[in-house]
Amino acid sequence: MTGPEIREAVINILSDIAPDEDFSAIKDDVPFRDQFEMDSMDLLDIVLELRKRYRVQIPEDDYPKLNNMNSTVEYLLPLIQA
């Protein structure tokens, strides 16, 4: 997958987790929690969904790397391409 494809996949996951939010104007460098009404459980749901859909293992110590769209795509790019 390419960076833009991963970005789109993450937006799809976010939309499933928080269907009432508008992700069309997401700011890639702003933390998800600052842009949307998401809590730590929502962020855990993102990790679980990434694991389920793309079979990537994300250690708990790496969860902070999924803070915003830029860092999430950067983190996932080598894992999903492998």
C-alpha positions in Angstrom: 0.0 0.0 0.0 1.1 3.6 -0.6 0.9 6.4 1.8 -2.3 7.8 0.3 -3.9 4.4 0.4 -3.0 3.9 4.1 -4.4 7.4 4.8 -7.7 6.4 3.1 -7.8 3.1 5.0 -7.2 4.9 8.3 -10.0 7.4 7.5 -12.3 4.4 6.8 -11.5 2.9 10.1 -12.0 6.2 11.9 -15.4 6.6 10.1 -16.4 3.1 11.3 -15.4 3.9 14.9 -16.9 7.5 15.0 -19.6 7.6 12.4 -20.9 11.0 13.5 -17.6 12.7 12.9 -16.7 14.5 9.7 -13.3 13.3 8.5 -13.3 15.1 5.2 -11.2 18.0 6.5 -8.8 16.0 8.7 -5.6 17.9 9.6 -2.8 15.4 9.1 -0.5 16.9 11.7 -3.0 17.5 14.5 -3.7 14.7 17.0 -6.9 12.8 16.4 -8.0 13.5 20.0 -7.7 17.2 19.4 -9.8 17.1 16.2 -12.5 14.6 17.1 -14.4 13.4 20.2 -12.3 10.4 20.7 -11.0 8.8 23.9 -8.4 6.2 24.6 -10.8 3.3 23.9 -11.5 4.7 20.4 -7.7 4.8 19.8 -7.5 1.2 21.0 -10.3 0.3 18.5 -8.2 1.8 15.7 -5.3 -0.4 16.7 -7.5 -3.5 16.9 -9.1 -2.8 13.5 -5.7 -2.3 11.9 -4.6 -5.6 13.3 -7.7 -7.3 12.0 -7.8 -5.8 8.5 -4.1 -5.7 7.7 -2.6 -8.3 10.1 -0.1 -5.8 11.6 1.1 -6.2 15.1 1.4 -2.9 17.0 3.1 -3.1 20.4 1.5 -1.0 23.1 4.7 1.0 23.4 4.1 2.2 19.8 0.5 3.4 20.3 1.7 7.0 20.7 3.0 6.8 17.2 -0.6 6.6 16.0 -1.3 10.1 17.4 -2.1 11.9 14.1 -2.5 11.0 10.5 1.0 11.8 9.4 2.6 9.7 12.2 0.1 6.9 11.7 0.9 6.7 7.9 4.6 6.9 8.5 4.4 4.2 11.1 2.2 1.8 9.1 3.9 2.2 5.7 6.7 -0.2 6.3 4.5 -2.7 8.2 1.8 -2.9 5.5 4.2 -3.0 2.6 6.2 -5.9 4.1 
